[in-house]
C-alpha cells in the first residue's frame, strides 16, 4: 500500500489526542499522532506490539513501571499487554506502528 500525505483526516481519540492511519496491510499499521500540551493517554495495555518515534515535542512516558522523558528523535518498543501511559509536556507529533493491526485504528475509507 502507498499513501499520499494528507490522504486521510485525523480523528480525535481523547481530548487533545488526534490520530490518523497512514499505511497498513494485514499484519501492521502505521499511525501519526498529534498531541496537545497537557493532554494525557491514561494507563492502558493492548494485545499489539507498539513501536514509536517522537518527531517533535516532549513526553513523559511510562512503560510498565519505568518513566522516561521522550524528546525528538527518541524511540520505543512496547511489548504486547504491557501497561503504559503518556503525559504530553509539549505539543508533540508521534509516528507509531502496531503489530498486529489495532482494529480500532483501522481507517474509515469513507473519510477520504
C-alpha positions in Angstrom: 0.0 0.0 0.0 1.1 3.5 -0.8 -0.5 6.5 0.9 -0.1 10.1 -0.2 0.4 12.8 2.5 -2.8 14.2 3.9 -4.9 11.4 2.2 -6.7 10.6 5.5 -8.1 13.0 8.1 -7.2 13.0 11.8 -9.8 11.7 14.2 -9.9 12.6 17.9 -9.3 9.7 20.2 -9.3 11.6 23.5 -9.2 15.3 24.4 -6.0 16.7 22.9 -5.2 13.4 21.2 -5.6 13.1 17.4 -4.6 10.1 15.2 -4.7 9.1 11.6 -3.8 5.8 10.0 -1.2 6.1 7.3 -0.2 2.8 5.7 -1.4 -0.6 6.7 -1.6 -4.2 5.5 -2.6 -7.5 7.1 -0.1 -7.5 9.9 0.8 -3.9 10.8 -0.5 -0.4 10.7 1.5 2.9 10.9 -0.3 5.9 12.5 0.5 9.5 13.0 -0.5 11.2 16.3 -0.8 14.9 17.2 -0.8 15.5 20.9 -1.7 18.8 22.6 0.4 20.1 25.6 -1.3 19.0 28.8 -3.2 16.1 27.3 -2.8 12.5 28.6 -3.1 9.0 27.4 -4.2 7.1 30.6 -2.6 3.9 31.7 -3.6 1.1 29.3 -2.3 -2.1 27.6 -3.3 -3.9 24.4 -2.5 -7.1 22.5 -0.4 -5.2 19.9 3.3 -4.6 20.0 3.8 -0.8 19.7 6.9 0.8 18.2 7.1 4.6 18.2 9.3 7.6 17.2 8.9 11.1 18.6 9.1 13.6 15.7 8.6 16.7 17.8 7.6 17.8 21.2 8.3 16.3 24.7 6.6 13.5 26.5 6.7 12.0 30.0 6.3 8.3 29.1 5.7 5.3 31.4 6.4 1.8 30.1 5.5 -0.8 32.8 6.9 0.7 36.0 9.7 2.9 34.5 9.3 6.5 33.5 11.1 8.2 30.5 11.3 11.7 29.2 11.0 11.4 25.4 12.4 14.1 23.2 12.6 14.5 19.4 14.5 11.5 17.9 13.7 9.2 20.8 12.0 5.9 20.0 10.4 3.0 21.9 9.0 -0.5 21.6 6.3 -1.7 24.0 5.6 -5.5 24.1 2.0 -6.6 23.9 -0.1 -6.3 27.0 2.5 -4.1 28.9 0.8 -1.2 30.7 1.9 2.2 29.6 0.8 5.9 29.7 1.8 9.3 28.4 1.8 12.8 29.7 2.3 15.5 27.0 4.8 18.1 28.2 5.0 20.0 24.9 2.8 19.8 21.8 4.0 16.7 20.0 4.0 14.7 16.8 4.5 10.9 17.0 4.8 8.1 14.5 3.8 4.6 15.7 3.5 1.1 14.3 1.2 -1.5 15.8 1.5 -5.2 15.1 -0.9 -6.8 14.7 -3.2 -4.1 13.5 -5.3 -2.4 16.1 -8.9 -2.8 14.7 -9.9 0.5 16.5 -7.3 2.3 14.4 -8.3 0.9 11.0 -9.2 3.8 8.8 -12.7 4.6 7.6 -12.2 4.6 3.9 -15.2 6.9 3.6 -13.3 9.6 5.4 -11.0 10.1 2.4 
